[in-house]
Amino acid sequence: MRLRVHCQNRIGILRDIVSLLADYGANVARGEVGGERGNAIYLHVPLLLNAQWVTLKPRLEDVSGVFGVRKVSLMPSERHQLELEALLSSLTDPVMSIDMEGHLVAANRAASQLLGVRVDEVPGLSLDRYLPDCDLPDVIRRNNARVNGLRVRLKNATFLADIAPLHREHHDDVESLAGAVVTLHSADRIGERIYQIQRQEMRGFEAMFTASPRLASLIHEARRMAPLDAPLLIFGETGTGKELLARACHLASPRGQAPFMALNCAGLPESMAETELFGYAPGAFDGARPEGKLGLLELTSGGTIFLDEVGEMSPRLQAKLLRFLQDGGFRRVGADEETYLDVRVVCATQQDLLSLCDQGLFRQDLYHRLNVLSLNVPPLRDCLDGIQALAEHFVDRAARQIGCPLPELSSAAVARMAGYEWPGNVRQLENVLFQAVSLCESGRIEPEHLRLPEGPASGDLAGIELDGTLDDILADVERRVLAALYPLHPSSRQLARRLGVSHTTIANKLKRYGLGGT
């Protein structure tokens, strides 16, 4: 059991508290001082029973200078360690800490997987075993400053290493090298890494292109809604930039300096989505970490959580999210105590949530809680009046990232883009132009540089009923595809793997079209 004692900072108060615990035969395994002014004592008492706690609590609160005592799930150092581990685990690049004797001190999960060992087996491993041709401690000594882009070979792969030296300060204010933190970037993916970094840097409203009047109107609405501290629901097709818009709203809000975290609800099974969002208590289930895990909500405290594809949430998670929206409270998986946080919730979907409500697949009360503020991101095909300016912007960015002269867009290439439907929206346009710039050697992008999937011409739609709205037509095509593939993959899980989407998505669609069970 872990206790937090809110108390005065007086001489002898810890002795009085520990003396009471000793009367109950409870040994204190660890103690820490916390709080803004050191006005709280945290005690880890592993053998203290709940029955003892009932009578011990009032006695502790009778101690002179004690204002209150309560149970907590984590000691401050445990919380700090969990936050650090969560941060390192979220990094996709291998990160390692080394000492000046050439041994590994610690590593994140990506690094341990690269090395072929468990995370707990990393400390003490010799670098010579993995980098026989590179003496990193010598590189650190010779430079005694940050080194970026050092090319190294590890496990038959080439990496670019960023090395940040660690200094130890002595009593005489003289610093000495203690080691370094090494981050490895795959040389094969370095262009992609630069691309992703630059996309993250341009993430506010200034990164939102407004050449089309419809996009300009959207940004105008979003700027007005951004400062309002209420849930926001963003509608739009895949690739339209819903997360970019959510991030821009966060940065323009009073919470802009606080964390922004994102979770794709369609990409995870229910149990994993629940632990990712809400975390879990120590020993919550078989295989759980003994210290537990912080969820994204706790890591986002004071900031904004972005839930993409919220329409894919399971009924259980919908209920838990609704509870959080109502009073800011939730329980970690396997925990008894409530946690209360101040987090703004921004959601996005490409589905018709009202239709899902009518079908019983989405809670109506949750829909109304989420839909306090809403934005509709138009697809690129409805913004083609601004496609030339948008394309020139992406070409300029791609040329800077690749490091090549800026090519121009031919009128034929612009006409090709203006006549295309862009099912992948802005994301597809950006990727197509990045590839076009990399392929172009003449300084002029022509239609042949635009690698667009060839779709049927508008007159070649045999067998497709064109009556009704676009949603009706697409639903008919979707139903036909599922009806054709379901006999070959006769379960929602098999069909989900075949089509590269989540099991929940396929199960919902099969139910909607009456094509079979899950």
LOZA-162593 format. One record per residue (C-alpha): residue number from 1; residue in three letters; x, y, z. Coordinates in nm, 2 decimals. Each point is the difference from the previous one (the first is absolute). Layout:
<atoms>
ATOM  num  residuo      px      py      pz
ATOM  NUM      ALA       X       Y       Z
...
</atoms>
This chain:
<atoms>
ATOM  num  residuo      px      py      pz
ATOM    1      MET    0.00    0.00    0.00
ATOM    2      ARG    0.12    0.35   -0.08
ATOM    3      LEU   -0.10    0.30    0.21
ATOM    4      ARG    0.01    0.37   -0.05
ATOM    5      VAL    0.02    0.20    0.33
ATOM    6      HIS   -0.07    0.37   -0.05
ATOM    7      CYS    0.17    0.17    0.30
ATOM    8      GLN    0.20    0.29    0.14
ATOM    9      ASN    0.38    0.00   -0.04
ATOM   10      ARG    0.09   -0.03    0.37
ATOM   11      ILE    0.28   -0.18    0.18
ATOM   12      GLY   -0.10   -0.35    0.12
ATOM   13      ILE   -0.32   -0.04   -0.21
ATOM   14      LEU    0.14   -0.29   -0.20
ATOM   15      ARG    0.11   -0.17    0.32
ATOM   16      ASP   -0.35    0.03    0.14
ATOM   17      ILE   -0.16   -0.14   -0.32
ATOM   18      VAL    0.24   -0.29   -0.02
ATOM   19      SER   -0.04   -0.08    0.37
ATOM   20      LEU   -0.38   -0.05   -0.06
ATOM   21      LEU    0.07   -0.23   -0.29
ATOM   22      ALA    0.24   -0.20    0.22
ATOM   23      ASP   -0.29   -0.05    0.25
ATOM   24      TYR   -0.18   -0.18   -0.28
ATOM   25      GLY    0.30   -0.21   -0.09
ATOM   26      ALA    0.02    0.17   -0.34
ATOM   27      ASN    0.35    0.05   -0.15
ATOM   28      VAL    0.06    0.30   -0.22
ATOM   29      ALA    0.18   -0.12   -0.31
ATOM   30      ARG    0.06    0.35   -0.14
ATOM   31      GLY   -0.08    0.36    0.07
ATOM   32      GLU    0.01    0.31   -0.21
ATOM   33      VAL   -0.08    0.37    0.05
ATOM   34      GLY   -0.22    0.17   -0.27
ATOM   35      GLY   -0.23    0.29   -0.06
ATOM   36      GLU    0.08    0.35   -0.12
ATOM   37      ARG    0.15    0.11    0.33
ATOM   38      GLY    0.10   -0.35    0.13
ATOM   39      ASN   -0.33   -0.01    0.20
ATOM   40      ALA   -0.08   -0.36   -0.07
ATOM   41      ILE    0.16   -0.33    0.12
ATOM   42      TYR   -0.04   -0.31   -0.22
ATOM   43      LEU    0.04   -0.34    0.17
ATOM   44      HIS    0.01   -0.34   -0.16
ATOM   45      VAL   -0.13   -0.25    0.26
ATOM   46      PRO   -0.02   -0.33   -0.19
ATOM   47      LEU   -0.15   -0.22    0.28
ATOM   48      LEU   -0.26    0.24    0.13
ATOM   49      LEU   -0.35   -0.15   -0.02
ATOM   50      ASN   -0.32    0.17   -0.09
ATOM   51      ALA   -0.15   -0.10    0.34
ATOM   52      GLN    0.29    0.17    0.17
ATOM   53      TRP   -0.03    0.30   -0.22
ATOM   54      VAL   -0.36    0.06    0.13
ATOM   55      THR    0.13    0.06    0.36
ATOM   56      LEU    0.34    0.14   -0.09
ATOM   57      LYS   -0.13    0.29   -0.22
ATOM   58      PRO   -0.17    0.20    0.28
ATOM   59      ARG    0.30   -0.05    0.23
ATOM   60      LEU    0.24    0.13   -0.26
ATOM   61      GLU   -0.23    0.30   -0.05
ATOM   62      ASP    0.01    0.07    0.38
ATOM   63      VAL    0.38    0.05   -0.02
ATOM   64      SER    0.08    0.37    0.06
ATOM   65      GLY    0.07    0.17   -0.33
ATOM   66      VAL   -0.17   -0.27   -0.22
ATOM   67      PHE   -0.28    0.15   -0.22
ATOM   68      GLY   -0.11   -0.32   -0.18
ATOM   69      VAL    0.10   -0.35   -0.10
ATOM   70      ARG   -0.11   -0.19   -0.31
ATOM   71      LYS    0.09   -0.30   -0.21
ATOM   72      VAL    0.18    0.06   -0.33
ATOM   73      SER    0.08   -0.24   -0.29
ATOM   74      LEU    0.36    0.12   -0.05
ATOM   75      MET    0.29    0.16    0.18
ATOM   76      PRO    0.13    0.32   -0.17
ATOM   77      SER    0.32   -0.18   -0.12
ATOM   78      GLU   -0.21   -0.28   -0.14
ATOM   79      ARG   -0.22    0.24   -0.19
ATOM   80      HIS    0.31    0.18   -0.14
ATOM   81      GLN    0.15   -0.34   -0.11
ATOM   82      LEU   -0.33   -0.09   -0.17
ATOM   83      GLU   -0.02    0.33   -0.18
ATOM   84      LEU    0.37   -0.04   -0.11
ATOM   85      GLU   -0.07   -0.36   -0.12
ATOM   86      ALA   -0.31    0.11   -0.18
ATOM   87      LEU    0.19    0.28   -0.18
ATOM   88      LEU    0.29   -0.24   -0.10
ATOM   89      SER   -0.24   -0.27   -0.11
ATOM   90      SER   -0.19    0.25   -0.22
ATOM   91      LEU    0.32    0.07   -0.20
ATOM   92      THR    0.03   -0.22   -0.31
ATOM   93      ASP    0.37    0.06   -0.04
ATOM   94      PRO    0.25   -0.21    0.21
ATOM   95      VAL    0.13    0.21    0.30
ATOM   96      MET    0.28   -0.12    0.22
ATOM   97      SER    0.19    0.14    0.30
ATOM   98      ILE    0.37   -0.10    0.02
ATOM   99      ASP    0.28    0.06    0.25
ATOM  100      MET    0.36    0.11   -0.08
ATOM  101      GLU    0.13   -0.36    0.04
ATOM  102      GLY   -0.20   -0.11   -0.30
ATOM  103      HIS   -0.29   -0.17    0.17
ATOM  104      LEU   -0.37    0.04   -0.04
ATOM  105      VAL   -0.18    0.15    0.29
ATOM  106      ALA   -0.36    0.00   -0.12
ATOM  107      ALA   -0.20   -0.02   -0.32
ATOM  108      ASN   -0.36    0.04   -0.13
ATOM  109      ARG   -0.20   -0.28   -0.15
ATOM  110      ALA    0.09    0.08   -0.36
ATOM  111      ALA    0.37   -0.02    0.09
ATOM  112      SER   -0.03   -0.33    0.19
ATOM  113      GLN   -0.19   -0.15   -0.29
ATOM  114      LEU    0.28    0.11   -0.23
ATOM  115      LEU    0.26   -0.15    0.23
ATOM  116      GLY   -0.20   -0.32    0.03
ATOM  117      VAL   -0.03    0.01    0.38
ATOM  118      ARG   -0.26    0.09    0.26
ATOM  119      VAL    0.00    0.35    0.15
ATOM  120      ASP    0.10   -0.14    0.34
ATOM  121      GLU    0.30   -0.18   -0.16
ATOM  122      VAL    0.15    0.32   -0.14
ATOM  123      PRO    0.19    0.14    0.30
ATOM  124      GLY    0.37   -0.11   -0.01
ATOM  125      LEU    0.01   -0.11   -0.36
ATOM  126      SER    0.32    0.09   -0.18
ATOM  127      LEU   -0.02    0.23   -0.31
ATOM  128      ASP    0.28   -0.19   -0.16
ATOM  129      ARG   -0.23   -0.29   -0.05
ATOM  130      TYR   -0.23    0.21   -0.22
ATOM  131      LEU    0.23    0.28   -0.14
ATOM  132      PRO    0.34   -0.16   -0.05
ATOM  133      ASP    0.11    0.26   -0.25
ATOM  134      CYS   -0.10    0.31    0.20
ATOM  135      ASP    0.14    0.11    0.33
ATOM  136      LEU   -0.29    0.23    0.12
ATOM  137      PRO    0.17    0.10    0.34
ATOM  138      ASP    0.30    0.12   -0.20
ATOM  139      VAL   -0.23    0.20   -0.24
ATOM  140      ILE   -0.17    0.15    0.31
ATOM  141      ARG    0.34    0.10    0.16
ATOM  142      ARG    0.14    0.15   -0.32
ATOM  143      ASN   -0.31    0.21   -0.07
ATOM  144      ASN   -0.13    0.07    0.36
ATOM  145      ALA   -0.31    0.15   -0.17
ATOM  146      ARG   -0.31   -0.12   -0.18
ATOM  147      VAL    0.07   -0.21   -0.32
ATOM  148      ASN   -0.27   -0.04   -0.26
ATOM  149      GLY   -0.01   -0.24   -0.29
ATOM  150      LEU    0.30   -0.23    0.08
ATOM  151      ARG   -0.03   -0.29   -0.23
ATOM  152      VAL    0.03   -0.34    0.18
ATOM  153      ARG   -0.07   -0.37   -0.09
ATOM  154      LEU   -0.20   -0.21    0.24
ATOM  155      LYS   -0.15   -0.34   -0.07
ATOM  156      ASN    0.09    0.03   -0.37
ATOM  157      ALA   -0.20    0.32   -0.04
ATOM  158      THR    0.12    0.36   -0.04
ATOM  159      PHE   -0.12    0.26    0.25
ATOM  160      LEU    0.06    0.37    0.06
ATOM  161      ALA    0.08    0.06    0.36
ATOM  162      ASP   -0.08    0.32    0.20
ATOM  163      ILE    0.22    0.01    0.31
ATOM  164      ALA   -0.08    0.22    0.30
ATOM  165      PRO    0.28    0.00    0.26
ATOM  166      LEU   -0.09   -0.02    0.37
ATOM  167      HIS    0.21    0.20    0.24
ATOM  168      ARG    0.06   -0.06    0.38
ATOM  169      GLU    0.06    0.31    0.21
ATOM  170      HIS    0.26   -0.03    0.29
ATOM  171      HIS    0.01    0.21    0.32
ATOM  172      ASP    0.26    0.23   -0.15
ATOM  173      ASP   -0.24    0.09   -0.29
ATOM  174      VAL    0.21   -0.20   -0.24
ATOM  175      GLU   -0.20   -0.22   -0.25
ATOM  176      SER    0.11   -0.34   -0.12
ATOM  177      LEU   -0.16   -0.23   -0.26
ATOM  178      ALA   -0.22   -0.27    0.15
ATOM  179      GLY   -0.13   -0.15   -0.33
ATOM  180      ALA   -0.24    0.08   -0.27
ATOM  181      VAL   -0.35   -0.05   -0.13
ATOM  182      VAL    0.01   -0.15   -0.35
ATOM  183      THR   -0.30    0.01   -0.24
ATOM  184      LEU    0.02   -0.21   -0.32
ATOM  185      HIS   -0.18    0.09   -0.32
ATOM  186      SER   -0.02   -0.25   -0.28
ATOM  187      ALA    0.19    0.14   -0.30
ATOM  188      ASP   -0.25   -0.16   -0.23
ATOM  189      ARG   -0.28    0.21    0.16
ATOM  190      ILE    0.18    0.32    0.06
ATOM  191      GLY   -0.19    0.19   -0.27
ATOM  192      GLU   -0.33   -0.12    0.15
ATOM  193      ARG    0.12    0.11    0.34
ATOM  194      ILE    0.09    0.35   -0.11
ATOM  195      TYR   -0.34    0.02   -0.18
ATOM  196      GLN   -0.19   -0.11    0.32
ATOM  197      ILE    0.20    0.25    0.22
ATOM  198      GLN   -0.07    0.29   -0.23
ATOM  199      ARG   -0.37   -0.09   -0.02
ATOM  200      GLN   -0.01    0.00    0.38
ATOM  201      GLU    0.17    0.34    0.02
ATOM  202      MET   -0.26    0.15   -0.23
ATOM  203      ARG   -0.30   -0.10    0.20
ATOM  204      GLY   -0.19    0.32    0.09
ATOM  205      PHE   -0.26    0.19   -0.20
ATOM  206      GLU    0.29    0.15   -0.20
ATOM  207      ALA    0.06   -0.35   -0.14
ATOM  208      MET   -0.36   -0.02   -0.12
ATOM  209      PHE   -0.03    0.09   -0.37
ATOM  210      THR   -0.29    0.23   -0.09
ATOM  211      ALA    0.02    0.05   -0.38
ATOM  212      SER   -0.35   -0.14   -0.03
ATOM  213      PRO   -0.29    0.21    0.13
ATOM  214      ARG   -0.14   -0.31    0.17
ATOM  215      LEU    0.32   -0.06    0.19
ATOM  216      ALA    0.03    0.36    0.09
ATOM  217      SER   -0.35   -0.01    0.15
ATOM  218      LEU    0.09   -0.31    0.19
ATOM  219      ILE    0.31    0.16    0.16
ATOM  220      HIS   -0.20    0.31    0.09
ATOM  221      GLU   -0.25   -0.22    0.19
ATOM  222      ALA    0.28   -0.20    0.16
ATOM  223      ARG    0.18    0.31    0.13
ATOM  224      ARG   -0.32    0.11    0.17
ATOM  225      MET   -0.06   -0.34    0.16
ATOM  226      ALA    0.36   -0.07    0.10
ATOM  227      PRO    0.00    0.22    0.32
ATOM  228      LEU   -0.33   -0.15    0.13
ATOM  229      ASP    0.06   -0.26    0.27
ATOM  230      ALA   -0.26   -0.25   -0.12
ATOM  231      PRO    0.01   -0.33   -0.19
ATOM  232      LEU    0.05    0.03   -0.37
ATOM  233      LEU   -0.11   -0.25   -0.27
ATOM  234      ILE    0.17    0.01   -0.34
ATOM  235      PHE   -0.17   -0.17   -0.30
ATOM  236      GLY    0.19   -0.08   -0.32
ATOM  237      GLU    0.13   -0.28   -0.23
ATOM  238      THR    0.33   -0.17    0.05
ATOM  239      GLY    0.30    0.21   -0.11
ATOM  240      THR   -0.18    0.34    0.04
ATOM  241      GLY    0.22    0.11    0.29
ATOM  242      LYS   -0.23   -0.05    0.30
ATOM  243      GLU    0.29   -0.05    0.25
ATOM  244      LEU    0.19    0.30   -0.14
ATOM  245      LEU   -0.31    0.21    0.06
ATOM  246      ALA   -0.05   -0.14    0.35
ATOM  247      ARG    0.37    0.08    0.08
ATOM  248      ALA   -0.05    0.35   -0.13
ATOM  249      CYS   -0.30    0.05    0.22
ATOM  250      HIS    0.20   -0.12    0.30
ATOM  251      LEU    0.29    0.23   -0.07
ATOM  252      ALA   -0.24    0.30   -0.04
ATOM  253      SER   -0.18   -0.08    0.33
ATOM  254      PRO    0.10    0.10    0.36
ATOM  255      ARG    0.13   -0.36    0.03
ATOM  256      GLY    0.24    0.05   -0.29
ATOM  257      GLN    0.32   -0.05    0.22
ATOM  258      ALA   -0.14   -0.32    0.16
ATOM  259      PRO    0.03   -0.35   -0.16
ATOM  260      PHE   -0.19   -0.11   -0.31
ATOM  261      MET   -0.05   -0.38   -0.03
ATOM  262      ALA   -0.17   -0.20   -0.27
ATOM  263      LEU   -0.15   -0.35   -0.01
ATOM  264      ASN   -0.15   -0.17   -0.30
ATOM  265      CYS   -0.30   -0.19    0.13
ATOM  266      ALA   -0.03   -0.21   -0.32
ATOM  267      GLY    0.35   -0.15    0.02
ATOM  268      LEU   -0.01   -0.18    0.34
ATOM  269      PRO   -0.20   -0.28    0.16
ATOM  270      GLU   -0.23    0.11    0.28
ATOM  271      SER    0.22   -0.11    0.29
ATOM  272      MET    0.31    0.16   -0.14
ATOM  273      ALA   -0.19    0.32   -0.09
ATOM  274      GLU   -0.13    0.02    0.36
ATOM  275      THR    0.34   -0.05    0.16
ATOM  276      GLU    0.16    0.25   -0.24
ATOM  277      LEU   -0.26    0.27    0.07
ATOM  278      PHE   -0.07   -0.06    0.37
ATOM  279      GLY    0.31   -0.19    0.12
ATOM  280      TYR    0.00   -0.29    0.25
ATOM  281      ALA    0.08   -0.06    0.37
ATOM  282      PRO    0.29   -0.20    0.13
ATOM  283      GLY   -0.07   -0.38   -0.06
ATOM  284      ALA   -0.33    0.08   -0.18
ATOM  285      PHE    0.03   -0.32   -0.21
ATOM  286      ASP    0.23   -0.28   -0.10
ATOM  287      GLY    0.30    0.15   -0.18
ATOM  288      ALA   -0.06    0.35    0.13
ATOM  289      ARG    0.30    0.20    0.13
ATOM  290      PRO    0.03   -0.03    0.37
ATOM  291      GLU    0.01    0.38    0.03
ATOM  292      GLY   -0.30    0.06   -0.23
ATOM  293      LYS   -0.02    0.23   -0.29
ATOM  294      LEU   -0.12    0.36   -0.06
ATOM  295      GLY   -0.26    0.05   -0.27
ATOM  296      LEU    0.00    0.27   -0.26
ATOM  297      LEU   -0.26    0.20    0.20
ATOM  298      GLU    0.24    0.03    0.30
ATOM  299      LEU    0.29    0.09   -0.23
ATOM  300      THR   -0.22    0.27   -0.16
ATOM  301      SER   -0.11    0.15    0.33
ATOM  302      GLY   -0.08    0.37   -0.06
ATOM  303      GLY    0.03   -0.04   -0.38
ATOM  304      THR   -0.20   -0.15   -0.28
ATOM  305      ILE   -0.07   -0.37   -0.09
ATOM  306      PHE   -0.08   -0.07   -0.37
ATOM  307      LEU   -0.21   -0.31   -0.07
ATOM  308      ASP    0.01   -0.09   -0.36
ATOM  309      GLU   -0.28   -0.22   -0.15
ATOM  310      VAL   -0.20    0.02    0.32
ATOM  311      GLY   -0.29   -0.17   -0.18
ATOM  312      GLU    0.20   -0.33    0.03
ATOM  313      MET    0.00    0.01    0.38
ATOM  314      SER   -0.15   -0.30    0.17
ATOM  315      PRO   -0.31    0.04    0.21
ATOM  316      ARG    0.21   -0.05    0.32
ATOM  317      LEU    0.24    0.28   -0.09
ATOM  318      GLN   -0.28    0.22   -0.11
ATOM  319      ALA   -0.15   -0.03    0.35
ATOM  320      LYS    0.33    0.07    0.16
ATOM  321      LEU    0.07    0.31   -0.22
ATOM  322      LEU   -0.35    0.13    0.07
ATOM  323      ARG    0.07   -0.02    0.38
ATOM  324      PHE    0.32    0.19   -0.05
ATOM  325      LEU   -0.17    0.27   -0.20
ATOM  326      GLN   -0.27    0.04    0.27
ATOM  327      ASP    0.22    0.05    0.31
ATOM  328      GLY    0.36   -0.04   -0.11
ATOM  329      GLY    0.04   -0.33    0.20
ATOM  330      PHE    0.10   -0.35   -0.10
ATOM  331      ARG    0.17   -0.31    0.14
ATOM  332      ARG    0.30   -0.16   -0.13
ATOM  333      VAL   -0.05   -0.37   -0.10
ATOM  334      GLY    0.02   -0.20    0.32
ATOM  335      ALA    0.00    0.30    0.23
ATOM  336      ASP   -0.24    0.08    0.28
ATOM  337      GLU    0.07    0.37    0.04
ATOM  338      GLU   -0.14    0.27   -0.23
ATOM  339      THR    0.23    0.24   -0.19
ATOM  340      TYR   -0.12    0.34   -0.10
ATOM  341      LEU    0.16    0.20   -0.27
ATOM  342      ASP   -0.05    0.32   -0.20
ATOM  343      VAL    0.04   -0.10   -0.37
ATOM  344      ARG   -0.17    0.14   -0.31
ATOM  345      VAL   -0.14   -0.27   -0.23
ATOM  346      VAL    0.02    0.05   -0.38
ATOM  347      CYS   -0.14   -0.29   -0.21
ATOM  348      ALA    0.00   -0.07   -0.38
ATOM  349      THR   -0.19   -0.24   -0.22
ATOM  350      GLN   -0.07   -0.07   -0.36
ATOM  351      GLN   -0.33   -0.18    0.08
ATOM  352      ASP   -0.35    0.13    0.05
ATOM  353      LEU   -0.03   -0.02    0.37
ATOM  354      LEU   -0.37    0.08    0.00
ATOM  355      SER   -0.06   -0.30   -0.23
ATOM  356      LEU    0.21   -0.22    0.24
ATOM  357      CYS   -0.22    0.13    0.29
ATOM  358      ASP   -0.31   -0.10   -0.19
ATOM  359      GLN    0.15   -0.35   -0.05
ATOM  360      GLY    0.09   -0.03    0.37
ATOM  361      LEU    0.37    0.00   -0.08
ATOM  362      PHE    0.08    0.33    0.17
ATOM  363      ARG   -0.14    0.15    0.31
ATOM  364      GLN   -0.23    0.30   -0.06
ATOM  365      ASP    0.09    0.16    0.34
ATOM  366      LEU    0.37   -0.03   -0.09
ATOM  367      TYR   -0.07    0.15   -0.34
ATOM  368      HIS   -0.16    0.31    0.15
ATOM  369      ARG    0.28    0.03    0.26
ATOM  370      LEU    0.26    0.00   -0.28
ATOM  371      ASN   -0.19    0.21   -0.25
ATOM  372      VAL    0.01    0.33    0.21
ATOM  373      LEU    0.22    0.15   -0.27
ATOM  374      SER    0.04   -0.15   -0.35
ATOM  375      LEU    0.20    0.06   -0.32
ATOM  376      ASN   -0.04   -0.16   -0.34
ATOM  377      VAL    0.32   -0.04   -0.20
ATOM  378      PRO   -0.09    0.00   -0.37
ATOM  379      PRO    0.16   -0.26   -0.23
ATOM  380      LEU    0.26    0.11   -0.25
ATOM  381      ARG   -0.23   -0.06   -0.30
ATOM  382      ASP   -0.22    0.28    0.14
ATOM  383      CYS    0.30    0.24    0.02
ATOM  384      LEU    0.15   -0.04   -0.35
ATOM  385      ASP   -0.03    0.38   -0.06
ATOM  386      GLY    0.31    0.03    0.22
ATOM  387      ILE    0.19   -0.31   -0.10
ATOM  388      GLN    0.27    0.18   -0.21
ATOM  389      ALA    0.11    0.22    0.30
ATOM  390      LEU   -0.02   -0.30    0.23
ATOM  391      ALA    0.21   -0.21   -0.24
ATOM  392      GLU    0.26    0.27   -0.04
ATOM  393      HIS    0.03    0.02    0.38
ATOM  394      PHE    0.06   -0.38    0.03
ATOM  395      VAL    0.25    0.01   -0.29
ATOM  396      ASP    0.20    0.27    0.17
ATOM  397      ARG    0.00   -0.19    0.33
ATOM  398      ALA    0.10   -0.33   -0.17
ATOM  399      ALA    0.29    0.18   -0.18
ATOM  400      ARG    0.13    0.14    0.33
ATOM  401      GLN   -0.03   -0.34    0.17
ATOM  402      ILE    0.17   -0.19   -0.29
ATOM  403      GLY    0.26    0.28   -0.05
ATOM  404      CYS   -0.05    0.04   -0.37
ATOM  405      PRO   -0.08    0.31   -0.23
ATOM  406      LEU   -0.36    0.11    0.01
ATOM  407      PRO   -0.18   -0.15   -0.31
ATOM  408      GLU   -0.30    0.17   -0.16
ATOM  409      LEU   -0.34   -0.15   -0.06
ATOM  410      SER   -0.09   -0.03   -0.37
ATOM  411      SER   -0.36    0.11   -0.09
ATOM  412      ALA   -0.06   -0.36   -0.11
ATOM  413      ALA    0.09   -0.13    0.34
ATOM  414      VAL   -0.23    0.26    0.17
ATOM  415      ALA   -0.28   -0.11   -0.23
ATOM  416      ARG    0.06   -0.36    0.08
ATOM  417      MET   -0.02    0.07    0.38
ATOM  418      ALA   -0.31    0.22   -0.05
ATOM  419      GLY   -0.18   -0.28   -0.18
ATOM  420      TYR    0.08   -0.27    0.25
ATOM  421      GLU   -0.24   -0.10    0.29
ATOM  422      TRP    0.27   -0.03    0.27
ATOM  423      PRO   -0.15   -0.28    0.21
ATOM  424      GLY    0.29    0.04    0.25
ATOM  425      ASN   -0.06    0.37    0.02
ATOM  426      VAL    0.28    0.24    0.10
ATOM  427      ARG    0.22   -0.27    0.14
ATOM  428      GLN    0.00   -0.18   -0.34
ATOM  429      LEU    0.07    0.33   -0.19
ATOM  430      GLU    0.30    0.07    0.23
ATOM  431      ASN    0.14   -0.35   -0.04
ATOM  432      VAL   -0.05    0.00   -0.38
ATOM  433      LEU    0.18    0.33   -0.04
ATOM  434      PHE    0.28   -0.10    0.24
ATOM  435      GLN    0.06   -0.30   -0.23
ATOM  436      ALA   -0.03    0.21   -0.31
ATOM  437      VAL    0.27    0.24    0.12
ATOM  438      SER    0.23   -0.29    0.07
ATOM  439      LEU   -0.06   -0.15   -0.35
ATOM  440      CYS    0.02    0.33   -0.19
ATOM  441      GLU    0.35    0.06   -0.16
ATOM  442      SER   -0.10    0.27   -0.26
ATOM  443      GLY   -0.10    0.27    0.24
ATOM  444      ARG   -0.36   -0.02   -0.12
ATOM  445      ILE   -0.27   -0.24    0.14
ATOM  446      GLU   -0.20   -0.16   -0.27
ATOM  447      PRO   -0.31   -0.23    0.02
ATOM  448      GLU    0.22   -0.31   -0.03
ATOM  449      HIS    0.17    0.10    0.33
ATOM  450      LEU   -0.34   -0.01    0.18
ATOM  451      ARG   -0.04   -0.37    0.09
ATOM  452      LEU   -0.37   -0.01    0.05
ATOM  453      PRO   -0.20   -0.32    0.02
ATOM  454      GLU   -0.20   -0.04   -0.32
ATOM  455      GLY   -0.37   -0.01    0.08
ATOM  456      PRO   -0.29   -0.07   -0.23
ATOM  457      ALA   -0.13    0.29   -0.21
ATOM  458      SER   -0.33    0.15    0.09
ATOM  459      GLY   -0.17   -0.18   -0.29
ATOM  460      ASP    0.14   -0.34    0.11
ATOM  461      LEU   -0.21   -0.07    0.31
ATOM  462      ALA   -0.18   -0.31   -0.12
ATOM  463      GLY   -0.21   -0.17    0.26
ATOM  464      ILE    0.02    0.29    0.25
ATOM  465      GLU   -0.33    0.17    0.08
ATOM  466      LEU    0.05    0.38   -0.02
ATOM  467      ASP   -0.33    0.10    0.15
ATOM  468      GLY    0.00    0.18    0.34
ATOM  469      THR    0.27    0.19    0.18
ATOM  470      LEU    0.37   -0.06    0.00
ATOM  471      ASP   -0.03   -0.18    0.33
ATOM  472      ASP   -0.27   -0.22   -0.14
ATOM  473      ILE    0.22   -0.09   -0.30
ATOM  474      LEU    0.31   -0.07    0.21
ATOM  475      ALA   -0.21   -0.21    0.24
ATOM  476      ASP   -0.13   -0.21   -0.29
ATOM  477      VAL    0.36   -0.06   -0.13
ATOM  478      GLU    0.12   -0.08    0.36
ATOM  479      ARG   -0.28   -0.25    0.05
ATOM  480      ARG    0.08   -0.17   -0.33
ATOM  481      VAL    0.37   -0.03    0.09
ATOM  482      LEU   -0.08   -0.15    0.34
ATOM  483      ALA   -0.26   -0.24   -0.15
ATOM  484      ALA    0.25   -0.12   -0.26
ATOM  485      LEU    0.29   -0.05    0.25
ATOM  486      TYR   -0.19   -0.14    0.30
ATOM  487      PRO   -0.04   -0.36   -0.14
ATOM  488      LEU    0.37   -0.01   -0.06
ATOM  489      HIS    0.09    0.13    0.35
ATOM  490      PRO   -0.30   -0.12    0.20
ATOM  491      SER    0.06    0.19    0.33
ATOM  492      SER    0.03    0.37    0.09
ATOM  493      ARG    0.35   -0.05    0.12
ATOM  494      GLN    0.12   -0.18   -0.32
ATOM  495      LEU   -0.17    0.26   -0.21
ATOM  496      ALA    0.15    0.29    0.21
ATOM  497      ARG    0.35   -0.14   -0.07
ATOM  498      ARG   -0.08   -0.04   -0.37
ATOM  499      LEU   -0.11    0.37   -0.03
ATOM  500      GLY    0.26    0.14    0.25
ATOM  501      VAL   -0.25    0.15    0.24
ATOM  502      SER   -0.11   -0.07    0.36
ATOM  503      HIS   -0.22   -0.29    0.10
ATOM  504      THR   -0.25    0.25    0.15
ATOM  505      THR   -0.03    0.19   -0.33
ATOM  506      ILE   -0.08   -0.32   -0.19
ATOM  507      ALA   -0.24   -0.13    0.27
ATOM  508      ASN   -0.19    0.33   -0.01
ATOM  509      LYS   -0.02    0.00   -0.38
ATOM  510      LEU   -0.11   -0.36   -0.02
ATOM  511      LYS   -0.27    0.07    0.25
ATOM  512      ARG   -0.11    0.32   -0.18
ATOM  513      TYR   -0.04   -0.19   -0.34
ATOM  514      GLY   -0.14   -0.32    0.15
ATOM  515      LEU    0.28   -0.21   -0.15
ATOM  516      GLY    0.09   -0.24    0.28
ATOM  517      GLY    0.10   -0.03    0.36
ATOM  518      THR    0.33    0.10    0.16
</atoms>
